[in-house]
Amino acid sequence: MASDTNGFIAIKDWAEEDRPREKLLAKGPLALTDAEHIAILLGTGFRDSTAVDVAKTLLKEVGGDLEKLAKYSHKQLSKIKGIGTVKAVTIISALELGRRRKFSDKAELKKVGSSKDAYDYLYPYLVDQPHEEFYILLLNRSNLITRHVKISQGGVAGTIVDNKMIFKPALEELAASIILCHNHPSGNKSPSADDIAITKRICEAGNQLDIKVLDHVIFTNEGYYSFADEGMI
């Protein structure tokens, strides 16, 4: 088995059936063990030990508990033979991304059961904005928000709204329905004639694409106007 000039065994020099990267590409990430995933992060082992061997030693250190591993500092990780500062930082970063993904999934999937839910969701994005911005909320069949998208940003009195820009992300996300929302920096909650016409146009386009427009919320710092609540949709 070949090694580099520092005595490290690179994954590319392993027997093909032992390469976790190739295994992942051929069979998917679920086919790999925890040790093999960590080996991909490590990249190399040392002397006669592969990256998988080092990963197995690391997992043995934490009793196979990934939650415990996530609490290890770079100094603790670096004590494992074959893991230096760079590899320790790589492991810490990967585990942190996993933690953030877990948190993000829980934070993002909020259910919309009323116009106020939509208003509250977008409040941090639209409060105190000095210009108009237009957002859409993408919902699945359970009325959970899978994503929010800013469609446009304009001036004090208006912003351009393009049907293609609205339904492109909705189609990509396979959204079951959408909620429209834009702000009135003036504080006036009432819809303008343009707001009513735009809403009608978007609803008609949504019907053609089988993506229902559930509501159009006009946002102000002091409250909102809901097309759905007022029977306008």
PyMOL commands that set and color helices and strands:
alter all, ss='L'
color gray80, all
select helices_A, chain A and resi 11-13+16-18+20-27+29-31+34-42+51-61+66-70+74-78+85-108+115-126+163-172+193-209
alter helices_A, ss='H'
color red, helices_A
select strands_A, chain A and resi 133-139+145-153+177-183+212-220+223-226
alter strands_A, ss='S'
color yellow, strands_A
deselect
rebuild
show_as cartoon
